[in-house]
Amino acid sequence: MFLVFYGGNGEKLLSRWKNALEKAGEEGKTIYRLTALDFNRQRFEELIKGAPLLGGSFAVALSGVLENPEGRAAVEENLENLSASPHLFL
């Protein structure tokens, strides 16, 4: 699942992420965060396909990644994989 939030300050955005996690039944699960500054395409693609050791799913918060040219390209090229992933991408 892939959800996009745009705008707002950091605290408001965090609140929207938490609400999305609760609605998806993902609260309390592991959350990985990738930002525009530390974006790594290989890590991003591993998270799309990855599975936790004990099964289940996790959430990945992408903060400002669409503002990074490499990040935007990776997201655009993986839209189908993001929607098919058992993990929640915010």
N, C-alpha and C positions, 0 to 999 in steps of 0.2 A: 504494500500500500504506500502511496506517495501523496503527501499533502503539502501544499505550498502556502506559506503565510508571508505577507509582504507588509513592510512598514511597522510603525510602532516602536516604542523604546524597548530596551532590553527586558525590563521587568514585565511589561505588558505582553511581550512576545513569549516570555517564559511561561506566563499564565496560560496563554493560548496553547502552548505545547503541552502543558500539564493536562488541560482539558481534553485535548485530542488523545493523549495517552489513556486517560480514564475512560473515554468513550470506546476506545479500541480494546479495553481490558488489559492494557499493557502497564498500568501503574505498578511500581515496585520492580520492574524488570530493568535489566542493564540498558543504559543509554550511552551510546558512543557519540562523540561530537567531532565534526570536521568543520573547520572554518576556512574562509578565503585565504588566510595567511598560512595555514598548515595543511592545505588540501594535498592529498596524495592519491593519484588516480588508482594505483595498484591497491591501496588500502580500501578505497571506495568500492572497487569491484569485488574485493574479497568480502566486504560486508554485505553486498547484494546477495552473494551466493553462499555465504558462511552459515554455519550451524553451530549453536552452542554445544559444549560437551555433553550437557545433560538434556539436550533437546529443547524444544520450545522456540521462542522468538525473542527479539530484542528490538530496541528503537535506535534510530540513527538521526541525530539532529544536525542538519547542514545549515550552518550560519554564514550567510554572505557568499556561499559557494558559487551562486549564479553570477556574482560580480567578478569572479576570477575566470579568465578566458579558458583555462584548462578545465576548471570545474564545470563551467557551463557546457563545454563540449562533452565532457564525460556524462553529465546528467542527460543531455539531449540524446546522446547515442544509446543510453541505457533506459529510456523511458519504459519500454516494454518489459524489461527485466525488473525494473522498480515496481511496476504494477503487479507483476507475477510473484514477487518476493513475499515470503511469509513474514518478513520483518516490516516494521513501520518506519518510513522515511519522512522526516519533517523538514 
